[in-house]
């Protein structure tokens, strides 16, 4: 069922998963101990029902089918794995190291999305200094 959707709808679904996954992790401060797949999926569902253009383009019988839900669960796992495996950029690393030196902090980060979160956190700390 998922494979039968247009490429634009599939791209939109992937983007909605990525956006809401990164927002959810930022909301919990990238704290692995606070992560809950159920909470993330609930946040993603709220996000796509309110913000995603693809939701209205998928027929209701597809949205309600067990097969579609299984395929979406696999897609969620793929997107999460991709987000968590994408390496931080050299620019992010340099920026974070410079700000950490200035602030005397030692935040660690494992992927590009987490580095973006840490970079924003450090910028906020510098701006409020």
Secondary structure as the mmCIF struct_conf table of DSSP 4:
data_model
#
loop_
_struct_conf.conf_type_id
_struct_conf.id
_struct_conf.beg_label_comp_id
_struct_conf.beg_label_asym_id
_struct_conf.beg_label_seq_id
_struct_conf.end_label_comp_id
_struct_conf.end_label_asym_id
_struct_conf.end_label_seq_id
HELX_RH_3T_P HELX_RH_3T_P1 UNK A 2 UNK A 4
BEND BEND1 UNK A 5 UNK A 5
HELX_RH_AL_P HELX_RH_AL_P1 UNK A 7 UNK A 27
TURN_TY1_P TURN_TY1_P1 UNK A 28 UNK A 30
HELX_RH_3T_P HELX_RH_3T_P2 UNK A 32 UNK A 34
HELX_RH_AL_P HELX_RH_AL_P2 UNK A 37 UNK A 51
HELX_RH_3T_P HELX_RH_3T_P3 UNK A 53 UNK A 57
BEND BEND2 UNK A 58 UNK A 58
HELX_RH_AL_P HELX_RH_AL_P3 UNK A 60 UNK A 63
TURN_TY1_P TURN_TY1_P2 UNK A 64 UNK A 64
HELX_RH_AL_P HELX_RH_AL_P4 UNK A 66 UNK A 85
BEND BEND3 UNK A 86 UNK A 86
HELX_LH_PP_P HELX_LH_PP_P1 UNK A 87 UNK A 89
HELX_RH_AL_P HELX_RH_AL_P5 UNK A 90 UNK A 103
TURN_TY1_P TURN_TY1_P3 UNK A 104 UNK A 104
BEND BEND4 UNK A 111 UNK A 111
HELX_RH_AL_P HELX_RH_AL_P6 UNK A 112 UNK A 127
TURN_TY1_P TURN_TY1_P4 UNK A 128 UNK A 128
#
